[in-house]
Amino acid sequence: MKKLRVGICGWGNVATGLFNTIENNNKFIKSNGNLEIEIVVIGARRDNPKCDPGKIKIERDIFDVIDHDIDVLVELIGGVEVARELILKAIKNKKHIITANKAVLFHHGDEIFKEARSNDIKVLFESSVCAGTPIIKLLTEELSANKVTKIAGMLNGTSNFILSNMEEGADFKPTLELAQKEGYAEPDPTFDIEGMDAAHKIGILSSLAYGTPLPPDDFYIEGISKVEKIDFKYAKDMGFTIKHLAVSKLNNENIELRAHPVLIKEDSYLANLKSVRNGIEIETDLLGTLHIAGSGAGQESTASGVISDLVHLANSNNNTKEINLSSKKKLIDFLSLSFQYYFYIEAEDIPGVMASITSMFAEKKIGIESIVQKEDLKDNMVPIVLITDLFLEKEHDDLLKNILNLDSVFKVRSIRIEID
Ligand SMILES: NC(=O)c1ccc[n+]([C@@H]2O[C@H](COP(=O)([O-])OP(=O)(O)OC[C@H]3O[C@@H](n4cnc5c(N)ncnc54)[C@H](OP(=O)(O)O)[C@@H]3O)[C@@H](O)[C@H]2O)c1
């Protein structure tokens, strides 16, 4: 049986979950993974009342963990700059790295992997995307023979929880508060609801599949905070629901990278993944469309991914595929992409209002697939819902502004439609 001597840095949610899982599931790790894990040292700047590490050596300075006789350093402190410094120092000291930290990989992945390669060290990161749901090894190993043409997924559990509840009739703000109460959303939820968390994860997947840089060049990121409950009703009338989708897609041998809300067909696989679940759809040449879904957060799910990395490290040779630096592809300018759009427009119920709105689209030669005036609101206002034909993203902001500038229009918002 293989044995690994491990140092853990950080003593929070995930680290204590890892500690407990290694104790509780030791039998499976030994029999299924052929691995004995010895936790030699923990870097914890303070005790954690929820977990007693017993006789394991504690270092108050996480950097001192590197000086111990360990094979692998498990970085579970989170954040960017200190984590980067810790990882690079550990690599230079010939310690393998396992991290669950998507932020440090998103911002410094290329630097970290370069340093690892030149020191003949492995950096494994299964838990950094969708916690332990095994998307990283799926992409890097199981799909090795495939040309991956698209990766699209709901990668943020908080956003999916909020949107699923809104689909059932809840409002955004109380649902966000519920997500915080249930522990799904951070006290400061900005990163989740403004799309950054999902963007970090799709950035990492895109780098694995297509060699896009880490950090990636600027790409389009929009969160869910502008979606309203009524949008679900109108989307449903047309056979859609609303999800936050992160996409990396091969487009004429270059890469489309984006993370934003979309209308998707309500009978699609992703549309039916509710609550905090994460789900990813991968299109490949050999296997066709593949789906993977699971828990995207939590102590045990994240521990599962970290332990799978430990098993992998112990049982594989040195040829592990990491971030794909050999076949770099360029990101496509988001403004050059085309989308169909859903528009919600609130306007005064006066003669000619429909004509003035549709003329804004005609001016830009944008076709309208359907347009419906919905039931009256108060104060002589009517909601108008329309679906456009495909049009170039670079026209969008201007179009929105022109519509809002009409005297009879009081509100306008739009959501892209994910067609395939
Ligand atoms: N929670 C999840 O479900 C989940 C899922 C997937 C991935 N992850 C990733 O796993 C990592 C850890 O998350 P977590 O939920 O365990 O976070 P957490 O509960 O906040 O724990 C972080 C731990 O790191 C310590 N720490 C932070 N900065 C430090 C520093 N500069 N020096 C020394 N110690 C430091 C903290 O110490 P103090 O307590 O003293 O601040 C705490 O013990 C993050 O990268 C996160 O993105 C988490």
The ligand as an ORCA input file, in Angstrom:
! r2SCAN-3c Opt
* xyz 0 1
  N     -16.403     25.588      1.630
  C     -16.637     24.898      0.527
  O     -17.689     24.267      0.376
  C     -15.610     24.861     -0.559
  C     -15.849     24.107     -1.735
  C     -14.856     24.044     -2.721
  C     -13.691     24.740     -2.546
  N     -13.488     25.485     -1.405
  C     -12.236     26.199     -1.265
  O     -11.516     25.671     -0.153
  C     -10.730     26.697      0.436
  C     -11.029     26.786      1.933
  O     -12.395     27.110      2.113
  P     -13.093     27.040      3.560
  O     -14.552     27.040      3.292
  O     -12.499     25.949      4.376
  O     -12.662     28.455      4.162
  P     -12.636     28.865      5.708
  O     -13.610     28.070      6.481
  O     -12.698     30.334      5.734
  O     -11.181     28.408      6.211
  C     -10.004     29.040      5.793
  C      -8.908     28.668      6.775
  O      -7.680     29.217      6.322
  C      -7.129     30.075      7.329
  N      -6.437     31.181      6.686
  C      -6.941     32.035      5.765
  N      -6.007     32.924      5.395
  C      -4.899     32.626      6.118
  C      -3.613     33.176      6.195
  N      -3.273     34.239      5.456
  N      -2.706     32.618      7.053
  C      -3.069     31.565      7.805
  N      -4.270     30.982      7.782
  C      -5.178     31.518      6.931
  C      -8.326     30.541      8.133
  O      -7.870     30.959      9.401
  P      -8.774     31.914     10.305
  O      -9.911     31.076     10.776
  O      -7.845     32.330     11.377
  O      -9.204     33.058      9.433
  C      -9.137     29.255      8.168
  O      -8.585     28.341      9.111
  C     -11.059     27.979     -0.339
  O     -10.098     28.169     -1.353
  C     -12.410     27.668     -0.972
  O     -12.655     28.394     -2.176
  C     -14.407     25.555     -0.422
*
